[in-house]
């Protein structure tokens, strides 16, 4: 990915924090447009994030060649299917300095800083099973409701029902809708039970996410019957924790500490001031 990082006035310019953000340009980076004070706050939050992440960040998860959702059946030597795409999801962490319930604002919001995009390698088989479970039950429920609408609205049937009671066509339609809701619920549950035998759909059952869970991360938007995955053929090429060399960058950030950028800038400013004084004296 060709980058165009030219905002040298940004407090994060040239730092491992900037590299970890993995933006295509300074114009596309939200932090680049913030005030200097807010940029330092963002840098501090990136440090907190680094402290809460596994040693190599998300790189080992993204680079795995096997499906993260395949559930092994326990046979010796059995491996997960080869991954052919990615399932994207968001994970969050309780911010160490944020106040719960803070509202979004036009500036830098510390209450929403600790969120990361997680990309799980998955196979085509798992994607299809999850897709069928999310689409088929609703389709069957809608089909039954549609049949009820046709039965209660077609003239011969409607007239026959209305001859017994004027409200009867509407009652028949409601009965079909009720049946559709029950069928949808039963089919969804049956597919969920079937999928659980071969797929790890809940975050606590996905081995690749165990290092994140152990450090206090949680899935954002997790549903009662599975994860809110978004499937893509290619991995994200920009955004925090989407690039390479994450272990090295995170180690640098951890070593700098939460005030690392501010101290680094202060040291550089003192050095430039001393050079300027020496030149003026000469």
Backbone as CSV, one residue per row, in Angstrom:
resi,resn,N_x,N_y,N_z,CA_x,CA_y,CA_z,C_x,C_y,C_z
1,UNK,0.845,-1.190,0.000,0.000,0.000,0.000,0.884,1.246,0.000
2,UNK,0.751,2.068,-1.001,1.534,3.303,-1.076,0.919,4.351,-0.149
3,UNK,1.762,4.924,0.710,1.271,5.871,1.696,1.755,7.277,1.391
4,UNK,0.983,8.239,1.873,1.343,9.641,1.701,1.186,10.343,3.046
5,UNK,2.195,10.189,3.895,2.177,10.774,5.231,3.036,12.040,5.219
6,UNK,2.382,13.202,5.146,3.123,14.455,4.964,2.813,15.529,6.014
7,UNK,1.980,15.203,7.005,1.632,16.190,8.023,2.664,16.155,9.153
8,UNK,3.772,16.873,8.976,4.853,16.848,9.955,4.491,17.586,11.249
9,UNK,3.420,18.356,11.230,2.997,19.048,12.447,2.200,18.146,13.382
10,UNK,1.792,16.979,12.880,1.051,16.035,13.715,1.990,15.467,14.774
11,UNK,1.509,15.370,16.017,2.336,14.854,17.111,2.718,13.391,16.910
12,UNK,1.953,12.672,16.095,2.228,11.253,15.874,3.099,11.007,14.648
13,UNK,3.449,12.050,13.921,4.207,11.891,12.674,5.552,11.203,12.950
14,UNK,5.832,10.143,12.183,7.099,9.443,12.285,7.250,8.551,13.501
15,UNK,6.182,8.327,14.250,6.251,7.503,15.456,5.689,6.107,15.180
16,UNK,5.997,5.132,16.037,5.384,3.799,15.872,3.872,3.841,16.044
17,UNK,3.379,4.847,16.773,1.930,5.007,16.928,1.287,5.252,15.570
18,UNK,1.921,6.109,14.761,1.423,6.409,13.419,1.470,5.168,12.544
19,UNK,2.572,4.412,12.628,2.709,3.204,11.822,1.664,2.163,12.203
20,UNK,1.338,2.085,13.500,0.344,1.110,13.956,-1.048,1.461,13.448
21,UNK,-1.319,2.773,13.280,-2.613,3.202,12.741,-2.788,2.784,11.284
22,UNK,-1.675,2.658,10.540,-1.668,2.122,9.178,-2.673,2.828,8.265
23,UNK,-2.587,4.156,8.213,-3.462,4.937,7.347,-2.806,5.139,5.974
24,UNK,-3.627,5.343,4.951,-3.104,5.535,3.605,-2.496,6.919,3.425
25,UNK,-3.023,7.887,4.148,-2.511,9.250,4.060,-2.906,10.012,5.313
26,UNK,-2.267,11.149,5.518,-2.623,11.990,6.665,-4.040,12.547,6.513
27,UNK,-4.466,12.763,5.276,-5.816,13.292,5.043,-6.888,12.299,5.479
28,UNK,-6.605,11.011,5.332,-7.589,9.993,5.713,-7.503,9.622,7.187
29,UNK,-6.518,10.171,7.904,-6.335,9.862,9.323,-7.076,10.884,10.169
30,UNK,-7.987,10.427,11.004,-8.787,11.331,11.844,-7.907,12.036,12.872
31,UNK,-6.918,11.329,13.392,-6.060,11.908,14.430,-5.225,13.052,13.880
32,UNK,-4.868,12.985,12.613,-4.052,14.022,11.999,-4.743,15.382,12.028
33,UNK,-6.064,15.398,12.022,-6.813,16.650,12.012,-7.180,17.169,13.387
34,UNK,-6.750,16.494,14.437,-7.074,16.923,15.793,-6.103,17.990,16.284
35,UNK,-6.441,18.597,17.407,-5.541,19.568,18.021,-4.332,18.841,18.608
36,UNK,-3.215,19.530,18.816,-2.031,18.885,19.400,-2.328,18.178,20.723
37,UNK,-3.134,18.801,21.573,-3.456,18.193,22.857,-4.246,16.902,22.673
38,UNK,-5.209,16.918,21.749,-5.995,15.710,21.487,-5.136,14.622,20.862
39,UNK,-4.161,15.014,20.043,-3.254,14.032,19.455,-2.434,13.330,20.528
40,UNK,-2.005,14.078,21.540,-1.269,13.472,22.650,-2.170,12.537,23.449
41,UNK,-3.445,12.904,23.595,-4.397,12.026,24.265,-4.562,10.726,23.484
42,UNK,-4.646,10.847,22.145,-4.790,9.664,21.297,-3.554,8.773,21.402
43,UNK,-2.376,9.392,21.438,-1.134,8.627,21.568,-1.103,7.876,22.900
44,UNK,-1.575,8.533,23.954,-1.627,7.880,25.262,-2.577,6.695,25.235
45,UNK,-3.705,6.856,24.545,-4.673,5.764,24.443,-4.124,4.602,23.624
46,UNK,-3.334,4.912,22.599,-2.703,3.847,21.810,-1.742,3.056,22.698
47,UNK,-1.071,3.749,23.607,-0.198,3.061,24.565,-1.016,2.116,25.447
48,UNK,-2.159,2.608,25.972,-3.018,1.762,26.784,-3.483,0.540,25.981
49,UNK,-3.804,0.772,24.717,-4.239,-0.309,23.850,-3.120,-1.330,23.668
50,UNK,-1.909,-0.842,23.462,-0.757,-1.729,23.291,-0.548,-2.587,24.534
51,UNK,-0.723,-1.986,25.716,-0.559,-2.717,26.961,-1.617,-3.805,27.121
52,UNK,-2.796,-3.590,26.529,-3.904,-4.540,26.681,-3.943,-5.599,25.585
53,UNK,-3.007,-5.524,24.628,-2.995,-6.463,23.506,-1.996,-7.587,23.740
54,UNK,-2.185,-8.722,23.052,-1.152,-9.770,23.083,0.170,-9.225,22.535
55,UNK,1.252,-9.950,22.749,2.583,-9.474,22.398,2.694,-9.042,20.949
56,UNK,2.112,-9.814,20.026,2.221,-9.487,18.596,0.945,-8.872,18.040
57,UNK,0.105,-8.328,18.900,-1.129,-7.698,18.436,-2.076,-8.705,17.817
58,UNK,-2.531,-8.401,16.593,-3.462,-9.288,15.895,-2.805,-10.002,14.716
59,UNK,-1.499,-9.835,14.563,-0.833,-10.340,13.365,-0.913,-11.862,13.237
60,UNK,-0.760,-12.582,14.353,-0.815,-14.040,14.280,-2.215,-14.528,13.930
61,UNK,-3.239,-13.769,14.343,-4.619,-14.143,14.004,-4.873,-13.944,12.520
62,UNK,-4.464,-12.778,12.010,-4.727,-12.441,10.608,-3.951,-13.344,9.659
63,UNK,-2.712,-13.661,10.007,-1.830,-14.381,9.082,-2.017,-15.891,9.106
64,UNK,-2.876,-16.397,9.987,-3.100,-17.837,10.038,-3.728,-18.321,8.733
65,UNK,-3.259,-19.437,8.233,-3.784,-19.963,6.973,-4.962,-20.893,7.140
66,UNK,-5.375,-21.146,8.388,-6.478,-22.069,8.648,-7.701,-21.325,9.181
67,UNK,-8.868,-21.893,8.943,-10.129,-21.281,9.365,-10.206,-21.213,10.884
68,UNK,-10.528,-20.032,11.396,-10.622,-19.833,12.846,-11.947,-20.328,13.410
69,UNK,-12.920,-20.623,12.537,-14.247,-21.017,12.998,-14.482,-22.514,12.953
70,UNK,-13.656,-23.261,12.200,-13.835,-24.710,12.109,-13.663,-25.342,13.487
71,UNK,-14.588,-26.191,13.827,-14.541,-26.860,15.132,-14.045,-28.290,14.947
72,UNK,-12.903,-28.585,15.531,-12.330,-29.926,15.401,-13.205,-30.950,16.121
73,UNK,-13.262,-32.149,15.560,-14.081,-33.203,16.130,-13.284,-34.117,17.051
74,UNK,-11.997,-33.813,17.258,-11.212,-34.577,18.211,-10.423,-35.721,17.615
75,UNK,-10.559,-35.963,16.307,-9.783,-37.036,15.709,-8.326,-36.619,15.573
76,UNK,-7.431,-37.509,15.837,-6.005,-37.207,15.826,-5.558,-36.776,14.436
77,UNK,-4.824,-35.685,14.380,-4.282,-35.212,13.113,-5.239,-34.370,12.304
78,UNK,-6.470,-34.177,12.782,-7.446,-33.389,12.027,-7.149,-31.903,12.164
79,UNK,-7.183,-31.175,11.054,-6.927,-29.745,11.062,-8.121,-28.992,10.505
80,UNK,-8.194,-27.709,10.838,-9.259,-26.865,10.288,-9.050,-26.686,8.794
81,UNK,-10.120,-26.326,8.093,-10.033,-26.106,6.649,-9.134,-24.920,6.340
82,UNK,-8.599,-24.897,5.134,-7.791,-23.762,4.688,-8.689,-22.539,4.547
83,UNK,-8.208,-21.401,5.008,-8.997,-20.165,4.945,-8.972,-19.582,3.542
84,UNK,-10.104,-19.028,3.112,-10.189,-18.427,1.779,-10.736,-17.002,1.826
85,UNK,-11.110,-16.518,3.024,-11.661,-15.172,3.179,-11.519,-14.756,4.631
86,UNK,-12.125,-13.617,4.973,-12.025,-13.109,6.340,-13.416,-12.780,6.885
87,UNK,-13.589,-13.016,8.173,-14.796,-12.606,8.887,-14.401,-11.457,9.791
88,UNK,-14.916,-10.279,9.511,-14.544,-9.086,10.278,-15.544,-8.843,11.408
89,UNK,-15.008,-8.398,12.529,-15.834,-8.070,13.680,-15.088,-7.021,14.499
90,UNK,-15.764,-6.377,15.420,-15.146,-5.374,16.288,-15.087,-5.903,17.716
91,UNK,-13.978,-5.585,18.387,-13.840,-5.940,19.795,-13.486,-4.689,20.580
92,UNK,-13.926,-4.637,21.814,-13.692,-3.470,22.656,-13.052,-3.854,23.971
93,UNK,-12.595,-2.822,24.691,-11.942,-3.019,25.982,-12.318,-1.832,26.861
94,UNK,-12.576,-2.076,28.129,-12.925,-0.984,29.027,-11.739,-0.040,29.153
95,UNK,-11.939,1.186,28.742,-10.856,2.161,28.739,-10.463,2.508,30.169
96,UNK,-9.170,2.517,30.461,-8.755,2.763,31.852,-9.045,4.154,32.390
97,UNK,-9.267,5.138,31.509,-9.536,6.493,32.011,-10.873,7.046,31.523
98,UNK,-11.616,6.266,30.737,-12.878,6.765,30.184,-14.007,6.656,31.214
99,UNK,-14.965,7.548,31.116,-16.152,7.488,31.947,-17.249,6.778,31.162
100,UNK,-17.821,5.743,31.754,-18.875,5.003,31.078,-20.057,5.936,30.817
101,UNK,-20.537,5.931,29.579,-21.664,6.771,29.233,-21.274,8.080,28.589
102,UNK,-19.978,8.318,28.380,-19.561,9.544,27.695,-20.190,9.605,26.305
103,UNK,-20.641,10.777,25.905,-21.269,10.941,24.601,-20.227,11.306,23.546
104,UNK,-20.551,10.953,22.301,-19.658,11.305,21.201,-19.613,12.816,21.035
105,UNK,-18.462,13.317,20.663,-18.325,14.750,20.443,-17.548,14.984,19.163
106,UNK,-17.414,16.228,18.768,-16.698,16.542,17.537,-15.208,16.332,17.654
107,UNK,-14.675,16.331,18.884,-13.249,16.147,19.087,-12.904,14.692,19.313
108,UNK,-11.830,14.482,20.051,-11.387,13.121,20.340,-12.135,12.581,21.550
109,UNK,-12.834,11.459,21.369,-13.673,10.898,22.429,-12.949,9.717,23.073
110,UNK,-12.496,9.894,24.296,-11.754,8.839,24.971,-12.654,7.657,25.329
111,UNK,-13.954,7.887,25.390,-14.854,6.802,25.742,-15.019,5.773,24.650
112,UNK,-14.576,6.085,23.434,-14.723,5.137,22.333,-13.372,4.762,21.740
113,UNK,-12.292,5.037,22.471,-10.962,4.844,21.907,-10.553,3.375,21.830
114,UNK,-10.965,2.572,22.800,-10.480,1.202,22.877,-11.346,0.235,22.077
115,UNK,-11.376,0.381,20.787,-12.051,-0.556,19.897,-11.093,-0.922,18.777
116,UNK,-11.086,-2.188,18.376,-10.177,-2.647,17.338,-10.931,-3.533,16.347
117,UNK,-10.536,-3.496,15.065,-11.125,-4.405,14.082,-10.378,-5.733,14.087
118,UNK,-11.090,-6.816,14.237,-10.480,-8.145,14.246,-10.896,-8.877,12.971
119,UNK,-9.907,-9.438,12.285,-10.164,-10.162,11.045,-9.802,-11.630,11.236
120,UNK,-10.812,-12.486,11.193,-10.602,-13.913,11.384,-10.565,-14.622,10.037
121,UNK,-9.508,-15.375,9.734,-9.484,-16.174,8.504,-10.551,-17.267,8.589
122,UNK,-11.359,-17.426,7.557,-12.426,-18.432,7.571,-12.477,-19.156,6.234
123,UNK,-13.127,-20.299,6.225,-13.277,-21.081,4.999,-14.655,-20.858,4.394
124,UNK,-14.808,-21.283,3.157,-16.068,-21.099,2.439,-17.196,-21.904,3.080
125,UNK,-16.867,-23.084,3.617,-17.885,-23.938,4.217,-18.529,-23.272,5.429
126,UNK,-17.716,-22.687,6.308,-18.258,-22.009,7.493,-19.079,-20.788,7.092
127,UNK,-18.597,-20.064,6.094,-19.342,-18.879,5.643,-20.724,-19.267,5.143
128,UNK,-20.812,-20.352,4.366,-22.103,-20.776,3.817,-23.055,-21.207,4.928
129,UNK,-22.539,-21.933,5.897,-23.402,-22.398,6.996,-23.956,-21.224,7.803
130,UNK,-23.112,-20.243,8.060,-23.563,-19.060,8.799,-24.552,-18.262,7.960
131,UNK,-24.294,-18.179,6.639,-25.202,-17.463,5.743,-26.572,-18.118,5.670
132,UNK,-26.596,-19.446,5.592,-27.875,-20.170,5.543,-28.663,-19.933,6.826
133,UNK,-27.976,-19.962,7.962,-28.664,-19.760,9.239,-29.242,-18.351,9.378
134,UNK,-28.601,-17.363,8.765,-29.077,-15.987,8.891,-30.175,-15.656,7.879
135,UNK,-30.255,-16.410,6.780,-31.204,-16.083,5.718,-32.403,-17.034,5.666
136,UNK,-32.148,-18.361,5.725,-33.211,-19.353,5.516,-34.380,-19.226,6.487
137,UNK,-34.165,-19.129,7.809,-35.317,-19.035,8.726,-36.211,-17.836,8.424
138,UNK,-35.604,-16.675,8.177,-36.395,-15.482,7.883,-37.147,-15.642,6.569
139,UNK,-36.492,-16.257,5.581,-37.146,-16.466,4.283,-38.356,-17.379,4.417
140,UNK,-38.233,-18.436,5.205,-39.361,-19.349,5.404,-40.504,-18.657,6.141
141,UNK,-40.165,-17.866,7.163,-41.194,-17.144,7.910,-41.948,-16.164,7.026
142,UNK,-41.211,-15.438,6.182,-41.850,-14.476,5.269,-42.700,-15.188,4.221
143,UNK,-42.227,-16.353,3.752,-42.983,-17.115,2.749,-44.321,-17.571,3.305
144,UNK,-44.323,-18.053,4.535,-45.578,-18.498,5.157,-46.528,-17.319,5.351
145,UNK,-45.993,-16.164,5.771,-46.830,-14.972,5.935,-47.394,-14.529,4.592
146,UNK,-46.593,-14.642,3.523,-47.062,-14.275,2.188,-48.180,-15.188,1.724
147,UNK,-48.044,-16.479,2.021,-49.110,-17.428,1.667,-50.399,-17.049,2.392
148,UNK,-50.264,-16.679,3.659,-51.444,-16.256,4.417,-52.086,-15.021,3.818
149,UNK,-51.263,-14.091,3.328,-51.789,-12.876,2.710,-52.555,-13.211,1.439
150,UNK,-51.997,-14.114,0.640,-52.665,-14.512,-0.602,-53.981,-15.235,-0.314
151,UNK,-53.939,-16.142,0.667,-55.151,-16.900,1.003,-56.265,-15.971,1.478
152,UNK,-55.908,-14.974,2.258,-56.929,-14.095,2.831,-57.331,-12.944,1.910
153,UNK,-56.587,-12.746,0.813,-56.898,-11.622,-0.067,-57.471,-12.034,-1.419
154,UNK,-57.217,-13.261,-1.855,-57.792,-13.706,-3.120,-59.318,-13.740,-3.008
155,UNK,-59.984,-13.251,-4.021,-61.427,-13.019,-3.959,-62.249,-14.243,-3.576
156,UNK,-62.081,-15.421,-4.222,-62.919,-16.579,-3.845,-62.754,-16.955,-2.378
157,UNK,-61.488,-17.047,-1.918,-61.241,-17.438,-0.548,-61.681,-16.346,0.426
158,UNK,-61.399,-15.089,0.076,-61.783,-13.984,0.954,-63.294,-13.922,1.119
159,UNK,-64.020,-14.109,0.025,-65.491,-14.064,0.078,-66.052,-15.202,0.925
160,UNK,-65.442,-16.398,0.749,-65.918,-17.552,1.529,-65.689,-17.334,3.020
161,UNK,-64.546,-16.762,3.360,-64.263,-16.510,4.776,-65.130,-15.381,5.318
162,UNK,-65.272,-14.319,4.526,-66.039,-13.161,4.974,-67.518,-13.485,5.138
163,UNK,-68.010,-14.517,4.399,-69.414,-14.896,4.527,-69.720,-15.461,5.915
164,UNK,-68.696,-16.010,6.555,-68.875,-16.537,7.913,-68.699,-15.435,8.953
165,UNK,-67.686,-14.558,8.713,-67.442,-13.419,9.614,-66.559,-12.427,8.872
166,UNK,-66.896,-11.155,8.930,-66.169,-10.148,8.170,-64.703,-10.055,8.582
167,UNK,-64.436,-10.355,9.838,-63.057,-10.242,10.332,-62.256,-11.516,10.108
168,UNK,-62.905,-12.580,9.631,-62.244,-13.883,9.506,-61.032,-13.853,8.560
169,UNK,-61.071,-13.166,7.389,-59.879,-13.122,6.530,-58.653,-12.546,7.246
170,UNK,-58.876,-11.513,8.043,-57.766,-10.910,8.774,-57.243,-11.871,9.840
171,UNK,-58.146,-12.606,10.496,-57.727,-13.574,11.513,-56.903,-14.690,10.876
172,UNK,-57.334,-15.146,9.695,-56.588,-16.189,8.982,-55.175,-15.699,8.648
173,UNK,-55.067,-14.440,8.193,-53.755,-13.867,7.889,-52.866,-13.834,9.134
174,UNK,-53.435,-13.413,10.273,-52.668,-13.364,11.520,-52.208,-14.757,11.944
175,UNK,-53.043,-15.764,11.707,-52.662,-17.136,12.050,-51.441,-17.571,11.241
176,UNK,-51.451,-17.254,9.938,-50.307,-17.594,9.087,-49.040,-16.850,9.540
177,UNK,-49.199,-15.577,9.918,-48.048,-14.817,10.417,-47.507,-15.464,11.682
178,UNK,-48.390,-15.857,12.581,-47.979,-16.501,13.820,-47.244,-17.814,13.537
179,UNK,-47.772,-18.583,12.587,-47.105,-19.837,12.202,-45.725,-19.550,11.612
180,UNK,-45.647,-18.485,10.807,-44.368,-18.107,10.207,-43.332,-17.756,11.262
181,UNK,-43.753,-17.027,12.299,-42.829,-16.657,13.381,-42.333,-17.902,14.108
182,UNK,-43.236,-18.853,14.353,-42.846,-20.088,15.051,-41.877,-20.900,14.191
183,UNK,-42.199,-21.026,12.897,-41.325,-21.784,11.988,-39.945,-21.148,11.920
184,UNK,-39.900,-19.812,11.816,-38.610,-19.124,11.768,-37.787,-19.424,13.018
185,UNK,-38.420,-19.354,14.187,-37.720,-19.589,15.440,-37.206,-21.025,15.533
186,UNK,-38.051,-22.000,15.141,-37.663,-23.409,15.225,-36.533,-23.743,14.253
187,UNK,-36.641,-23.227,13.025,-35.608,-23.511,12.015,-34.288,-22.853,12.412
188,UNK,-34.358,-21.617,12.921,-33.134,-20.932,13.354,-32.447,-21.693,14.485
189,UNK,-33.258,-22.180,15.423,-32.677,-22.930,16.536,-32.084,-24.241,16.053
190,UNK,-32.781,-24.932,15.152,-32.289,-26.217,14.641,-30.981,-26.039,13.876
191,UNK,-30.908,-24.993,13.035,-29.672,-24.730,12.294,-28.550,-24.324,13.242
192,UNK,-28.905,-23.577,14.301,-27.888,-23.179,15.278,-27.278,-24.381,15.968
193,UNK,-28.126,-25.332,16.378,-27.643,-26.556,17.025,-26.781,-27.362,16.058
194,UNK,-27.214,-27.438,14.810,-26.450,-28.180,13.795,-25.097,-27.524,13.536
195,UNK,-25.092,-26.187,13.427,-23.836,-25.484,13.146,-22.844,-25.589,14.299
196,UNK,-23.361,-25.619,15.533,-22.478,-25.668,16.695,-21.636,-26.934,16.719
197,UNK,-22.044,-27.950,15.983,-21.266,-29.194,15.948,-20.007,-29.052,15.111
198,UNK,-20.018,-28.096,14.171,-18.874,-27.974,13.256,-18.267,-26.581,13.217
199,UNK,-18.945,-25.565,13.832,-18.463,-24.178,13.751,-18.384,-23.564,15.138
200,UNK,-17.311,-22.814,15.393,-17.212,-22.000,16.609,-17.756,-20.611,16.291
201,UNK,-19.020,-20.367,16.600,-19.642,-19.091,16.242,-19.679,-18.103,17.408
202,UNK,-19.474,-18.570,18.611,-19.484,-17.670,19.770,-18.055,-17.297,20.127
203,UNK,-17.865,-16.054,20.516,-16.511,-15.543,20.726,-15.740,-16.368,21.759
204,UNK,-16.399,-16.850,22.791,-15.707,-17.613,23.832,-15.275,-18.985,23.348
205,UNK,-15.786,-19.413,22.194,-15.436,-20.736,21.674,-14.443,-20.666,20.511
206,UNK,-13.973,-19.466,20.183,-13.026,-19.310,19.083,-11.615,-19.271,19.662
207,UNK,-10.839,-20.328,19.475,-9.503,-20.395,20.082,-8.604,-19.217,19.706
208,UNK,-8.717,-18.718,18.478,-7.847,-17.622,18.030,-8.056,-16.355,18.854
209,UNK,-9.240,-16.200,19.450,-9.544,-14.990,20.220,-9.233,-15.137,21.703
210,UNK,-8.800,-16.317,22.124,-8.525,-16.558,23.547,-7.509,-15.569,24.123
211,UNK,-6.402,-15.240,23.414,-5.446,-14.270,23.979,-6.069,-12.893,24.220
212,UNK,-7.008,-12.486,23.372,-7.682,-11.204,23.562,-8.652,-11.265,24.737
213,UNK,-9.402,-12.347,24.833,-10.358,-12.495,25.932,-9.646,-12.524,27.274
214,UNK,-8.479,-13.174,27.311,-7.723,-13.255,28.567,-7.271,-11.879,29.045
215,UNK,-7.144,-10.933,28.115,-6.698,-9.590,28.473,-7.861,-8.606,28.613
216,UNK,-9.087,-9.119,28.641,-10.238,-8.270,28.925,-10.984,-7.740,27.720
217,UNK,-10.648,-8.186,26.510,-11.371,-7.725,25.328,-12.686,-8.486,25.194
218,UNK,-13.679,-7.850,24.575,-14.987,-8.473,24.391,-15.529,-8.104,23.009
219,UNK,-16.402,-8.960,22.508,-17.004,-8.720,21.195,-18.049,-7.627,21.283
220,UNK,-18.053,-6.733,20.310,-19.044,-5.660,20.235,-20.198,-6.113,19.351
221,UNK,-21.399,-6.089,19.900,-22.565,-6.481,19.107,-22.776,-7.973,19.028
222,UNK,-22.229,-8.739,19.977,-22.434,-10.188,19.944,-23.916,-10.497,20.148
223,UNK,-24.440,-11.377,19.311,-25.847,-11.747,19.361,-26.025,-13.027,20.175
224,UNK,-27.260,-13.289,20.575,-27.534,-14.493,21.353,-27.288,-15.763,20.553
225,UNK,-27.456,-15.681,19.235,-27.302,-16.878,18.409,-26.060,-16.819,17.526
226,UNK,-25.096,-16.001,17.865,-23.860,-15.993,17.088,-23.249,-14.615,16.957
227,UNK,-22.166,-14.533,16.171,-21.407,-13.307,16.026,-21.868,-12.491,14.824
228,UNK,-21.772,-11.163,14.916,-22.154,-10.288,13.790,-21.005,-10.151,12.792
229,UNK,-20.693,-11.220,12.072,-19.578,-11.202,11.136,-19.922,-10.461,9.847
230,UNK,-18.913,-9.832,9.272,-18.991,-9.284,7.921,-17.904,-9.988,7.113
231,UNK,-18.294,-10.723,6.086,-17.342,-11.525,5.332,-16.774,-10.734,4.156
232,UNK,-15.459,-10.830,3.977,-14.777,-10.162,2.870,-13.757,-11.113,2.265
233,UNK,-13.516,-10.955,0.973,-12.527,-11.790,0.287,-11.103,-11.382,0.647
234,UNK,-10.886,-10.084,0.864,-9.550,-9.579,1.149,-9.502,-8.989,2.560
235,UNK,-8.314,-8.985,3.138,-8.125,-8.390,4.452,-8.085,-6.871,4.334
236,UNK,-8.366,-6.182,5.396,-8.312,-4.727,5.400,-6.885,-4.267,5.135
237,UNK,-6.747,-3.237,4.287,-5.406,-2.741,3.972,-5.090,-1.429,4.673
238,UNK,-5.985,-0.958,5.522,-5.714,0.252,6.295,-6.529,0.209,7.581
239,UNK,-6.061,0.959,8.569,-6.721,0.988,9.864,-5.814,0.411,10.939
240,UNK,-6.106,0.740,12.175,-5.267,0.293,13.272,-5.214,-1.218,13.361
241,UNK,-4.015,-1.751,13.558,-3.764,-3.183,13.712,-4.139,-3.991,12.467
242,UNK,-3.990,-3.378,11.297,-4.225,-4.109,10.051,-2.938,-4.309,9.265
243,UNK,-1.839,-3.662,9.701,-0.589,-3.749,8.975,0.325,-4.851,9.487
244,UNK,1.578,-4.821,9.022,2.564,-5.821,9.390,3.497,-5.271,10.474
245,UNK,4.378,-6.149,10.959,5.368,-5.793,11.989,4.708,-5.259,13.259
246,UNK,3.582,-5.816,13.629,2.866,-5.320,14.802,3.636,-5.567,16.093
247,UNK,4.326,-6.688,16.186,5.074,-6.979,17.410,6.116,-5.891,17.675
248,UNK,6.886,-5.526,16.648,7.932,-4.520,16.808,7.350,-3.165,17.172
249,UNK,6.273,-2.791,16.488,5.649,-1.489,16.760,5.086,-1.423,18.175
250,UNK,4.411,-2.491,18.581,3.822,-2.504,19.921,4.911,-2.495,20.995
251,UNK,6.012,-3.205,20.742,7.120,-3.193,21.707,7.697,-1.777,21.855
252,UNK,7.815,-1.063,20.736,8.325,0.313,20.788,7.385,1.216,21.568
253,UNK,6.096,1.072,21.311,5.102,1.903,21.994,5.104,1.625,23.486
254,UNK,5.175,0.346,23.852,5.199,-0.013,25.277,6.449,0.545,25.951
255,UNK,7.577,0.488,25.237,8.832,0.973,25.804,8.818,2.492,25.994
256,UNK,8.117,3.219,25.111,8.054,4.677,25.210,7.194,5.136,26.378
257,UNK,6.218,4.324,26.778,5.343,4.698,27.882,4.205,5.606,27.444
258,UNK,3.311,5.934,28.362,2.121,6.698,27.990,2.424,8.146,27.630
259,UNK,3.531,8.686,28.110,3.911,10.059,27.780,5.113,10.094,26.834
260,UNK,5.336,8.974,26.156,6.517,8.863,25.307,6.614,9.909,24.223
261,UNK,5.519,10.168,23.505,5.543,11.131,22.410,5.769,12.537,22.944
262,UNK,5.086,12.879,24.029,5.242,14.217,24.591,6.685,14.458,25.026
263,UNK,7.289,13.457,25.670,8.676,13.593,26.111,9.623,13.662,24.927
264,UNK,9.318,12.857,23.901,10.153,12.849,22.706,10.107,14.203,22.019
265,UNK,8.927,14.776,21.942,8.776,16.091,21.315,9.493,17.168,22.132
266,UNK,9.386,17.061,23.461,10.040,18.043,24.327,11.555,17.988,24.161
267,UNK,12.089,16.759,24.089,13.534,16.588,23.915,13.997,17.168,22.587
268,UNK,13.209,16.899,21.533,13.567,17.437,20.220,13.506,18.952,20.220
269,UNK,12.470,19.503,20.919,12.340,20.954,20.973,13.504,21.597,21.695
270,UNK,13.956,20.981,22.801,15.104,21.498,23.543,16.379,21.427,22.701
271,UNK,16.516,20.336,21.959,17.704,20.171,21.113,17.749,21.232,20.024
272,UNK,16.591,21.468,19.375,16.540,22.488,18.322,16.763,23.880,18.908
273,UNK,16.234,24.126,20.135,16.428,25.432,20.768,17.898,25.678,21.077
274,UNK,18.585,24.635,21.573,20.004,24.767,21.882,20.825,25.019,20.620
275,UNK,20.495,24.328,19.540,21.178,24.545,18.281,20.981,25.963,17.795
276,UNK,19.743,26.476,17.953,19.433,27.822,17.514,20.209,28.851,18.327
277,UNK,20.350,28.594,19.653,21.103,29.524,20.509,22.581,29.534,20.152
278,UNK,23.107,28.342,19.824,24.529,28.259,19.444,24.777,29.036,18.148
279,UNK,23.878,28.910,17.190,24.011,29.620,15.937,23.924,31.129,16.151
280,UNK,23.002,31.566,17.019,22.842,33.006,17.251,24.055,33.605,17.950
281,UNK,24.679,32.833,18.835,25.878,33.304,19.517,27.070,33.401,18.576
282,UNK,27.101,32.422,17.629,28.199,32.466,16.655,28.049,33.651,15.716
